[in-house]
Amino acid sequence: MASAQSPQSRVLRGSLRVRLLLAFSVALALFAATQAWQVVRLRRIGAALDVVSHVYLPLTRLTARMDAAAESRHPERLPTLIGDARLLVARAGPPDAEEAAALAAMTRQLNGLEESLGSGPDPDGGDNAPLTDTIGRLSTLVDGRVAVISERAARQHERTLRGTLLLTIVSLAVGAAVLVASTRALKPIHELTLRVRRLAAGEAPGPLTVAGDDEIAVLARAFGQMATAVAERDQELMALSDYLRRVLDQITAAVVVQEGAELRVTNASARRLWGVAPGPETTVPEPVRALAPGRHEVRWPDGRVHDVNVVPFGEQGRLIVGEDVTERGRDRERLQRSERLALIGQMLAQVTHEVRNPLNAISLNAELLRDDLRSAEALALLDQLMAEIRRLEAVTERYLNLTRRSPALGPEDPARLVRGILDLEAPRLRREGVEVELSATEGTLFETDGSVLRQVLLNLLRNAAEANARRVLVTVCHSADALDIEVRDDGNGVDPSVTSRLFSPFATTRARGTGLGLAVSRQLVEDLGGSLVHVEGAAAGATFRVSLPRVDRPEAV
């Protein structure tokens, strides 16, 4: 039973490396065979030419010298020339059959020459014809071998050229085929390289399909899977980055990551509070720029207070988190003031309760005593006593306001409410030389506590009268979301020495003042969610503004 082939064996069998190695091996083997065949053929031609050059041509010269010696009747030279000829024939090396036969014939001719010399020619000029004939036959034999070998070498050279040309053409064809096959096999590498560069540059590489089971096909499929995984990872990272950006922008505190002189990360609150954005050309604001690591409370030029925390980030970076705590500080101050007022109110309520009972008894007894007195001087003293008792009762009433119940909201027409208060207080104010004007438009209802407005407005009007004001202007402005009531007088104004503690309990410059009017009024207004402020910068007198937001009462269930 044949076993299933593993992917590794299939890749190995169809390996591009193996195929290219085989193709180049065939081309190399063909080229080596061509060169070897050419070398063999050239060596044969060279060997034949060597025989001609080193054997037959010298033999030709020796036969010519032998013939010249025989013609000149100097046979004594012939033995030496014959010996030289034998040496040349022996130098020819191991010849083939044809060459061996030719060399044997030359050896016989040389032997014949020696025999002819042994018989001895006539020294007196006898016939040398046999010797000359033998030398002639030897010369003819040598010339014939030179011609035969030269013709054979020429034919072999021609065949070598044709064979070399044919083998070269075949080698070039095989090399071209290998080149084309290699180019086609390696072509996907170029496409794969382009897609790798696109992926490295953060671009979409695009699809790449390579058929087969070789390394490039496996690599292309693996690259496609990797590119898909990278794209999915990029999408996940982008989604996570967008999510983190939304989370970061929802944080109300300013968050800034600074590396060196460059701001790398900022959130929406940082852009809103500090006007900074990421980039090398923007820096954190001046009040934050030189802060050391740690927590700091930084006051801005416009008076706002930011809580800033600086944490080292990286080698040269900083993580800066800042939050506008101005309102929080104001809320803390209002809470502390409310707690102080509540504590003072509780103490004063108890003291007032203890004082009012004796005052009531004293007042009642003084009324009874008045009926029995007849002296004008005694009655005057009694009237003075009664006046002081009423003043003490008014003071105790103010103290009791510190423990007032929660606001009772209801629909009110602010202009009509203020006009009613002025109509009630106008006679008394006129007796004190104060004229009051009202600037308001009636007919709009506003959800508020009318009793609080009455008490606050009465307190401001009485303060204006006590400050020697001669003219008071009350302005009522309201919109769909807020109500503003401004009281402006031309009196003595606010003493600069008490401006910073104007709304603190017991802060007053009048000898007979309690210093609780403005403190209580402000607390009452803040209980409604509004504010009572002193408007600075007026040319003369004092200006106070009451601001109340619109409050919707919850509907009954």
HELIX and SHEET records of a PDB file:
HELIX    1   1 PRO A    7  ARG A   13  1                                   7    
HELIX    2   2 LEU A   16  VAL A   51  1                                  36    
HELIX    3   3 VAL A   52  TYR A   56  3                                   5    
HELIX    4   4 LEU A   57  GLU A   71  1                                  15    
HELIX    5   5 PRO A   75  ARG A   77  5                                   3    
HELIX    6   6 LEU A   78  ALA A   90  1                                  13    
HELIX    7   7 ALA A   97  SER A  119  1                                  23    
HELIX    8   8 ALA A  129  ALA A  200  1                                  72    
HELIX    9   9 GLU A  215  GLN A  250  1                                  36    
HELIX   10  10 ALA A  268  TRP A  274  1                                   7    
HELIX   11  11 GLU A  286  ARG A  289  1                                   4    
HELIX   12  12 THR A  326  ASP A  372  1                                  47    
HELIX   13  13 ALA A  376  LEU A  400  1                                  25    
HELIX   14  14 ASN A  401  THR A  403  5                                   3    
HELIX   15  15 PRO A  414  ARG A  431  1                                  18    
HELIX   16  16 GLY A  450  GLU A  466  1                                  17    
HELIX   17  17 PRO A  496  VAL A  498  5                                   3    
HELIX   18  18 GLY A  517  ASP A  527  1                                  11    
SHEET    1   A 5 GLU A 262  THR A 266  0                                        
SHEET    2   A 5 ALA A 254  GLU A 259 -1                                        
SHEET    3   A 5 GLY A 317  ASP A 324 -1                                        
SHEET    4   A 5 VAL A 305  PHE A 313 -1                                        
SHEET    5   A 5 GLY A 294  ARG A 299 -1                                        
SHEET    1   B 2 GLY A 410  GLU A 412  0                                        
SHEET    2   B 2 PHE A 446  THR A 448 -1                                        
SHEET    1   C 5 GLU A 435  SER A 439  0                                        
SHEET    2   C 5 ARG A 471  HIS A 478  1                                        
SHEET    3   C 5 ALA A 482  ASP A 489 -1                                        
SHEET    4   C 5 THR A 543  PRO A 549 -1                                        
SHEET    5   C 5 SER A 531  HIS A 534 -1                                        
END                                                                             
